[in-house]
Amino acid sequence: DLSCEVLLQPVEWQALYCHTHHTRHPPKKTPRLQQAVLWIAMLGGYLNRKHDRPPGPTVIWRGFLILHEITKMYQLFRQNE
């Protein structure tokens, strides 16, 4: 039940949220860590089907690599606002 800010910087979770939910506006409330890890895993290729095992380190790593790029673009586009 931890906040995702124990793992991610505010700009990272905001970029992750906006990318995942196809929106330009992040929520006011910080997502939970468990939800953010699931979103990161899904960036790395995790399908989140009912019978799937929890995501492994390779999928999480791939997700973090993609999140890094998403965050850079999010910052770039938010510069002029």
C-alpha positions, 0 to 999 in steps of 0.5 A: 500500500506504498506510494509509487514515489518510493521508487519513482520521481514525480515526473516519472510516475506522471509520465507513466500514468499519462502514457498508460492512460492516454491522457495529458493530465496526471491525477492529483493523487499519487498511484500505489507502488503495486499499480506503477510496477504493473504499468512498468511491466506492461511497458516491458511486454507483460500481458497481465492475463489472469493465469500469468505469473508475476512479472520477472526482472527482465520484463521490469528492466525492459519496462524501465528502459521504455519508461526512461524514454517516455519520461524524457519526452514527457519533460520535453513536451511539458517544457513549454506549458 
